[in-house]
Amino acid sequence: MEWSSDSRFPLAMYGKVRPDIEDGDVFLFRGQYLLSKLWESFNRSYYSHVALAVRWGERMMILQAVPFGGIQAVPMSVAVRKYKGRVDWYKLKRDTFEDCIGSLPKVIEEAKVNLGKKYSYRDLLRSVLHWLANLKLKNRVRHEAMFCSEYVEHCFREGGMSLTDKADITTFPKDLETSRHLSYMKTIERGKKPAPVRVWLP
């Protein structure tokens, strides 16, 4: 097995761990983009983005809220390969939910229902301002737009399986990282994009 520079974090190729990824697993991202670095530094967080794993037919997808695409579904293999930064796989601890694990399909359904909604810069700004002022924000009845960690926590809460004790709008990636319901598994190695096959014709 290959290891990252920090031996606590085993590296794994996506193709090798794909069969073990299940609905409800969470992927946390540490970006190399300027905006990601600024967010990680400002929020004192190791991560700047989070997404939810969902098996969709024969494909493994991640459902996520992103600034320039809103809430969307993307093939996980594509997301991992193209992401500029670190991608960590966290497995949902089903035993910590006891009798609630039967509600996981509701979590996935809620994630799908919200596809196509916009990314909420407003919610993100409100959450940051309230975090700085140490004030509380309550969950809303309806979400017309959400940012990444708000979206993931909202889906779990609607399914009766909240990952944190915080309101959706005040949930940041670092709160999901430390959730007692999630366990770090592996850091996904991006690998290289296959070279195009050239066919020479006479």
C-alpha positions as CSV (number, residue, x, y, z in Angstrom):
1,M,0.0,0.0,0.0
2,E,1.2,3.5,-0.8
3,W,1.1,6.2,1.9
4,S,0.8,9.9,1.8
5,S,3.6,12.1,3.5
6,D,1.6,11.8,6.7
7,S,1.4,8.0,7.5
8,R,-2.0,8.4,9.1
9,F,-3.5,8.8,5.7
10,P,-3.4,5.8,3.4
11,L,-3.5,6.5,-0.4
12,A,-5.8,4.5,-2.6
13,M,-6.7,4.5,-6.3
14,Y,-10.3,5.3,-6.8
15,G,-10.9,2.2,-8.9
16,K,-9.8,0.0,-6.0
17,V,-12.1,1.5,-3.4
18,R,-15.1,2.1,-5.6
19,P,-16.8,-1.2,-4.7
20,D,-16.6,-0.3,-1.0
21,I,-18.2,3.1,-1.3
22,E,-21.9,3.2,-0.3
23,D,-24.8,5.5,-0.4
24,G,-24.4,8.2,2.2
25,D,-20.7,8.1,2.3
26,V,-19.2,11.6,2.4
27,F,-16.2,13.0,0.4
28,L,-14.3,16.0,1.8
29,F,-12.1,18.1,-0.4
30,R,-9.0,20.2,0.4
31,G,-8.5,22.5,-2.7
32,Q,-5.4,24.0,-4.1
33,Y,-7.4,26.9,-5.6
34,L,-6.9,30.4,-4.2
35,L,-10.5,30.6,-3.0
36,S,-10.2,27.2,-1.3
37,K,-7.0,28.2,0.4
38,L,-8.6,31.4,1.6
39,W,-11.6,29.6,3.0
40,E,-9.5,27.0,4.7
41,S,-7.4,29.7,6.3
42,F,-10.3,31.9,7.3
43,N,-12.4,29.1,8.7
44,R,-9.5,27.3,10.3
45,S,-10.6,24.2,8.5
46,Y,-8.6,21.4,6.8
47,Y,-11.4,21.2,4.1
48,S,-13.1,23.7,1.8
49,H,-15.7,21.5,0.1
50,V,-17.9,18.4,0.8
51,A,-20.1,16.1,-1.3
52,L,-22.4,13.1,-0.9
53,A,-21.9,9.7,-2.5
54,V,-24.8,8.1,-4.3
55,R,-24.9,5.0,-6.4
56,W,-27.0,5.8,-9.5
57,G,-27.7,2.8,-11.6
58,E,-24.3,1.5,-12.7
59,R,-22.5,4.8,-11.8
60,M,-21.2,6.1,-8.6
61,M,-22.0,9.8,-8.3
62,I,-21.3,12.6,-6.0
63,L,-24.1,15.1,-5.4
64,Q,-22.7,18.5,-4.4
65,A,-23.4,22.3,-4.4
66,V,-20.8,24.3,-6.2
67,P,-20.5,28.0,-6.9
68,F,-20.6,27.9,-10.7
69,G,-22.9,25.0,-11.2
70,G,-25.4,24.9,-8.3
71,I,-26.5,21.6,-6.9
72,Q,-25.5,18.9,-9.3
73,A,-24.7,15.2,-9.8
74,V,-21.3,14.4,-11.2
75,P,-19.7,10.9,-11.9
76,M,-17.3,10.4,-9.0
77,S,-14.5,9.2,-11.2
78,V,-14.6,12.5,-13.1
79,A,-14.8,14.6,-10.0
80,V,-11.9,12.9,-8.3
81,R,-9.7,13.0,-11.4
82,K,-10.4,16.7,-12.2
83,Y,-10.3,18.1,-8.7
84,K,-7.1,20.1,-8.0
85,G,-6.4,19.1,-4.5
86,R,-6.9,16.4,-1.9
87,V,-10.0,14.2,-1.8
88,D,-10.8,12.2,1.4
89,W,-13.3,9.4,1.7
90,Y,-15.4,9.3,4.9
91,K,-17.7,6.3,5.5
92,L,-21.0,6.7,7.2
93,K,-21.1,4.8,10.5
94,R,-24.4,3.1,10.3
95,D,-24.3,1.7,13.8
96,T,-24.3,5.2,15.4
97,F,-27.8,5.8,14.0
98,E,-29.2,2.6,15.5
99,D,-32.8,2.4,14.3
100,C,-32.5,5.4,11.9
101,I,-30.4,3.7,9.2
102,G,-33.6,2.7,7.5
103,S,-34.1,6.3,6.7
104,L,-31.1,6.5,4.5
105,P,-33.2,6.2,1.3
106,K,-34.9,9.4,2.4
107,V,-31.6,11.2,2.7
108,I,-30.7,10.1,-0.9
109,E,-34.2,11.1,-2.2
110,E,-33.8,14.6,-0.6
111,A,-30.4,15.0,-2.2
112,K,-31.9,14.2,-5.6
113,V,-34.9,16.4,-5.1
114,N,-32.7,19.4,-4.6
115,L,-30.7,18.9,-7.8
116,G,-30.8,21.9,-10.1
117,K,-31.1,24.5,-7.3
118,K,-28.7,27.4,-7.1
119,Y,-25.6,27.8,-4.9
120,S,-26.3,30.1,-2.0
121,Y,-23.7,32.8,-1.6
122,R,-26.2,34.6,0.6
123,D,-26.4,31.6,3.0
124,L,-22.7,31.3,3.1
125,L,-22.2,35.0,3.9
126,R,-24.9,34.9,6.6
127,S,-23.3,31.8,8.1
128,V,-19.9,33.4,8.2
129,L,-21.2,36.6,9.7
130,H,-23.2,34.8,12.4
131,W,-20.2,32.6,13.1
132,L,-18.0,35.6,13.6
133,A,-20.6,37.2,15.9
134,N,-21.2,33.9,17.7
135,L,-25.0,34.1,17.0
136,K,-27.4,31.2,16.1
137,L,-29.3,30.7,12.9
138,K,-32.3,28.5,12.8
139,N,-33.2,26.0,10.1
140,R,-35.6,27.2,7.5
141,V,-38.7,25.4,6.2
142,R,-37.6,25.7,2.6
143,H,-34.2,25.9,0.9
144,E,-34.2,27.5,-2.5
145,A,-30.4,27.6,-2.7
146,M,-27.6,26.1,-0.5
147,F,-23.8,26.0,-0.2
148,C,-22.0,22.6,0.0
149,S,-22.0,21.6,3.6
150,E,-25.4,23.2,4.2
151,Y,-26.7,20.9,1.4
152,V,-25.2,17.7,2.8
153,E,-26.4,18.3,6.4
154,H,-29.8,19.4,5.1
155,C,-30.3,16.1,3.3
156,F,-29.3,14.0,6.3
157,R,-31.4,16.0,8.6
158,E,-34.5,15.6,6.4
159,G,-33.9,11.9,6.5
160,G,-33.8,11.9,10.3
161,M,-30.0,11.3,10.4
162,S,-28.3,14.6,11.2
163,L,-24.6,14.4,11.1
164,T,-24.1,17.4,13.4
165,D,-25.9,19.2,16.2
166,K,-25.9,22.4,14.2
167,A,-28.4,24.1,11.9
168,D,-28.0,23.4,8.2
169,I,-27.0,26.9,7.4
170,T,-24.3,27.0,10.1
171,T,-22.7,23.7,9.1
172,F,-19.2,24.0,7.6
173,P,-17.0,21.2,6.1
174,K,-15.0,21.1,9.3
175,D,-18.1,20.2,11.3
176,L,-18.7,17.2,9.1
177,E,-15.0,16.2,9.4
178,T,-15.5,15.8,13.1
179,S,-18.9,14.2,13.0
180,R,-19.2,11.1,15.3
181,H,-21.2,9.6,12.5
182,L,-18.4,9.6,9.9
183,S,-15.1,7.7,9.9
184,Y,-12.1,8.6,7.7
185,M,-11.2,5.8,5.3
186,K,-8.7,6.8,2.7
187,T,-7.3,9.6,0.6
188,I,-8.2,9.0,-3.0
189,E,-5.3,9.1,-5.5
190,R,-6.2,11.0,-8.6
191,G,-4.2,8.8,-11.0
192,K,-3.6,9.9,-14.6
193,K,-6.1,10.3,-17.4
194,P,-5.7,7.5,-19.9
195,A,-3.8,8.5,-23.0
196,P,-5.9,8.5,-26.2
197,V,-5.5,5.4,-28.4
198,R,-4.2,6.2,-31.8
199,V,-5.3,4.0,-34.7
200,W,-3.3,4.2,-37.9
201,L,-5.1,3.4,-41.1
202,P,-3.3,2.3,-44.3
